Amino acid sequence: MLFIDQRDFFQQRERKAELAKLQEKKKYYQEEISKARKTLNDLQSNPAALEQFARERYLMKKDGEDIFTLEDSVAVSK
């Protein structure tokens, strides 16, 4: 006889696969949080890093400077 309930083999296998995926996501997000905390600490304690961040992210500049933004353009030929 075969009994099918909430704890059958197929559902257990699906749940284990889902658990593995969730654990991978958790690990990824923990690493991202660690990187973000390091960046935040850098920006709060290092004025040069803060200036570089502002220049790169928000295109800020000093008086009298000119900023040139370059974009990569890739020609696709068929």
C-alpha positions in Angstrom: 0.0 0.0 0.0 1.1 3.5 -0.7 0.0 6.4 1.4 0.4 10.0 0.2 0.4 12.7 2.8 2.1 16.1 3.3 5.4 14.3 4.0 5.7 12.2 1.0 9.0 11.6 -0.9 8.4 14.0 -3.8 7.4 16.9 -1.6 10.3 16.3 0.7 12.7 16.4 -2.3 11.1 19.6 -3.5 11.4 21.2 -0.1 15.1 20.2 0.2 15.8 21.7 -3.2 14.0 24.9 -2.2 15.9 25.0 1.1 19.2 24.7 -0.7 18.2 27.6 -3.0 17.2 29.7 0.0 20.4 29.0 1.8 22.4 30.1 -1.3 20.4 33.3 -1.4 21.0 33.9 2.3 24.7 33.5 1.8 24.7 35.9 -1.2 22.8 38.6 0.8 25.0 38.2 3.8 28.0 38.8 1.6 26.4 41.8 0.0 25.5 43.2 3.5 29.1 42.7 4.5 30.4 44.6 1.4 27.9 47.4 2.0 29.0 47.8 5.6 32.6 47.9 4.6 31.8 50.6 2.0 29.8 52.6 4.5 32.6 52.4 7.0 35.1 53.5 4.3 32.9 56.5 3.3 32.5 57.6 6.9 36.1 57.4 7.9 38.0 58.2 4.7 37.5 61.6 3.1 39.3 60.6 -0.1 37.0 57.6 -0.5 34.0 59.8 0.0 35.2 62.3 -2.6 35.9 59.4 -5.1 32.4 58.0 -4.5 30.7 61.4 -5.0 32.7 62.0 -8.2 32.0 58.6 -9.7 28.4 58.1 -8.6 27.0 61.6 -8.8 29.5 63.2 -11.3 30.4 65.9 -8.8 33.3 68.1 -9.6 35.5 70.8 -8.2 35.1 74.4 -9.5 36.9 74.9 -12.7 37.0 71.2 -13.6 35.3 69.7 -16.7 33.9 66.2 -16.7 33.7 64.1 -19.8 31.6 60.9 -19.7 32.4 58.2 -22.2 30.1 55.4 -23.1 31.1 52.2 -24.7 29.3 51.6 -28.0 29.4 48.2 -29.5 28.6 47.8 -33.2 26.6 44.7 -33.9 26.9 43.4 -37.4 24.9 40.5 -38.8 
